């Protein structure tokens, strides 16, 4: 008498919800490795919006060397090809559902790559893009113009911020969070107060911050609720001929204005590791010297990665 042989189920018969749960454990390299080509069932699951709310490219870094002329970095062609391949597959599978996009601070995006991203991620709400060396200002402005749902941006310190901030002000009506990874001078502070008066959350941690710039921020950003200046070097520039000096503690002119904030996050402790690192790096933290992933941290939970 023949025994009943249980029917063997095929991979393509696996329930879609189970497939999506499995795919949610994959990193970006695994998701773009070809799983969508296995069969139509797997492709359907690989396009599920649950997989593509956040496109986290923080595992991907450019192979580069620094050069003395703009854009100040030379990126190996293989790095560009890898990024282009990952972007094309990811943005194809995501079907426009990406709301958060995260780049590594050593991932240098080209103009054409940023344009490709902007055209295929119209729902973007949060952008973490710490390196702008290879992106033209006009291209970045055009991308921001397409991201009208943008609410949060992590960016480097730049020498000419008005055009970017004006573009955000004009096109991103729900914009409320900004993180600047680099020094904030008077010009930058004036630009923020003028272009983004409704900003609610601002982080300028681990950088050089001029006292007068801080006062402009506190006076000009009337709707600001959270300000993070943890581990910053606060520079006071008195009238000449007196030399500028580093503040050891915040004075009443700052604390009084900051008292209206819901959260005012500070740390100026000599024994704090991050405070010491900021001083050693003279207010422009060289993240590549330290633990991998340290750059992702922030005392403001919504800005941490």
N, C-alpha and C positions, 0 to 999 in steps of 0.2 A: 504494500500500500504506500503510495507516494505521499510524502509529507507536504503540507501546504507551505510554500515558499513566500515569505512576506514580500509584498511589492516594494521595490526599491524606489525611493523618491529621488528625483533629480534636483540638482542645485537650482535650476531655473524655476522649480516648483515651490521654493522656499517662500514663505509669506513675506510680503513687501515690508510690513512693519518690523519684522525680525531682521531683514536685510538692512534696513535703515539703522536699526539699533547697532548692528555690527559695524556698519560703515562709520557711525559716529565715534567709534574708538580709533579710527584711522587718522594719521597726520596728513598734511597736505601732499607729501610725496606719495603716500599710499593711495590717497584718493585720486591722484592724477597718474597712477601707474598703469592704467588700462582696464580697470575693473568695469568701466562702462561699456567695454567692447566684448565682454564675455557673452552676453545675450541681451535680448530686449528687456527681460525682467530686471536684470542687474542695472541696465542703463536707466530704466525708469526709477529704480531706487536711488541710483547715484545722482539723480537730478532733484531729489526731494529737498524742499526748502529748509528742512531741519538741519541739513548738512551745510548749508551755505549762508546762514545768517551772518557768520563771521568768517572772513577769509584771513587766516593768520599765516603770514609769510615771515614771521619773526625767526623761523628756523633757517631761513635762506639769507646768505651773506654774499656780497660781491667779492671776488678775488681782485684786489686793486693795489695800486701804488700811488702815493701822493706825488704831485708834480707842482712846480712853482707857478704855473699859469692856469687861468680858468680853463676848465671847471675845477682845477686843483686835484683831480683824481683821474687816473687812467684805469679803466676796468677791462679785465681780460674778456675776450670775445666769448669764451665758453660760459662765463657767468651770465652774460647777456642772453645767450641762447637758452640756458637753463631757465632763467626768469621768464623769457618770452614763451617757452613751451608750457610752463606751469600756469602762466596767466591765461593763455589761449584755452587750455583744457578746463581750468577752473571757471572762467567766465562763461564758457560754453555750457558747462553743466549747471551753473548757478541760475541761469535763465533770468538774470536781472534781480535776484533776491538778496544780494549782499547788502547788509546794512552797516557792517563794521569791517574795516580793512586795516590790517596791521603790517607794517614793514619794519625790518631790522634797521637799527641806526647805521649799520654798515652795508645797507643794500641801496645802491645808487641807481635810481630809475631814470631811463631815458625819456625824452619828450614823446616819442611815438608810443612808448609803453604806457605812459600816464594817460595819453589821449585815448588809447585802446581801453584802458580801465574805465575812464570817465564815461565813455559812450555806452558801456555795458553794465554800469552799476548806478542806475538813476535813483535808486532808493537809499543811497549811502547816507548814514547819519553820523558815523564816527570814522575819522581818518587819523591814523598814526603814521606820520611820514617824517621822520627826524632828519633825513638827508635830502637836500634839494640841489646839490652841486651841479647836476647835469640837466636840470629842468629850467627852461627859459621862463621868465616871468609871464610872458604872454600866454604860454601854454598852460601854466598853472592857473592863471586867471580864467582861461577858457574852460578848464576842468571844473573850477569852483562854480562857474556859471551854470554848469550842468548838474551840480549837486545842490539843488535847492532845498533838500531836506537835511542838509548838514547841520549837526548840532554841536559836535565836539571835534577839536583839531589839536594834535600834538605836532609841533613844528620846530625847526631850528631857529636860532636868533639870526635875523637877516638885517642887512645894512639899510635897505629901503623898503620898509613895511607898508607904506600907505596904499599902494595899488592892490596888494593882497587883501588888506583889511577893508578897503573900500568895496572890493568885489564881494567879500563875505557880507558886508553890511547891506549891499544892494540886492543880493540874491538869496541869502540864507536867513530867512526871517525867524527861524527857531534856534539860531545859533546861541549857545549859552556857556560853553566850556572851552577853555584854551589852556594849553600847556606849552611853555616856551623852554626849549632845551638849549640854553645859552644866556649870555648877559642881556640885561635890560637897561638901556640907557634912557636919557631924557626924551630923545626923539621917538623911541619905541613906545614909551609911556604916553606921550602926547597923542600918538597915533591911536593907541588903544582907547584913550578917553574920548577922542574925537569920532572914531569910526565905529566903536563897539560899546556905546554907553550902556547897553542893556546886558552886558556880560555878567554872568552870575558866579562863575567859578574860574579862578585863575591860579595856575601853579607856575612858579619861577624857581623851583628848588635847585640847589646845588649849582649856583651860578653867581656871577657878580651883579650886584644890584645897587645902583646909586640911591642914596637917601632921598634926594629931590625927586627922582623917578618914582620911588615908592609913595611919596606924598602926593604926587600927581595922580597915581593910580587910586589912592584912597579918596582923594577929593573928586576925581573925574568920573569914576565908575560908581554912580549912585546906587545901582541895583546889585552891586557885588555882594555876595553872601559868604563865599569861601575864598580865602587867599592863603596860598601856601608859599612861604619863603624859607622853608626849612633848609638848613645847611648853607645858606647864602653868605657871601661876603658883602656886608653893607658898607658902602663907601660914602663918606661925607666930604664934600668939596667946599670948604669955606672960601670967602673972598681972598684974592691974592693980597699979599705974598704968602699967606699961610698955606702950608702943604696939605694935601688931602690926607684923610685918616680913616682907618678901619674902625667901625664901631664895635665895642666889646659887648654892648647891650643896647636894646631899643630904648630910646628916650620917650618922654611924655608926649612930644609932638606927634610921634608915630602911634603910640599905644592909645592915645586919646581918640584919634581918628579911626583906629581899627576896632574900637570898642563896639561900634554899631554892627560889625560883622557877626554872622552866626558862628563861623569858625575862622580863627586866625592862627595858622599853624607855623610855628617857628622853632628853630633849634640853633643856638649859637654856643654850644658847649665845647670847651677845649678837649674834653675826653671823648667826644663823639667821633667815630671813625669817618663818617661822611663829611662832617665839618672839617676835619683835618685834611681829607682828600681834596675838598674844594679849595682850601688854602694852598696846598701843594701845587695844584693845577691852575692856580691864579684865577679862579672864578670861571673856568671853562673846562669842565670835567672831561677827561679823556677816558671815556667809558671802556675802550678796548683794553686798558691796562688792568681792569678789575674783573670780578667774577662775572661769568656769562649770565645774562639775564638781569643783572643789577640795574641796568638802565630802564627796565620795565617798572620798577617800583615807584610808588608815589604815596604820600601820606593821605592824599585825597582818593578814597576808594574808587570812585567812578573813573579816575584817570589812570589807575594802576592796570597792569595787563596780566 
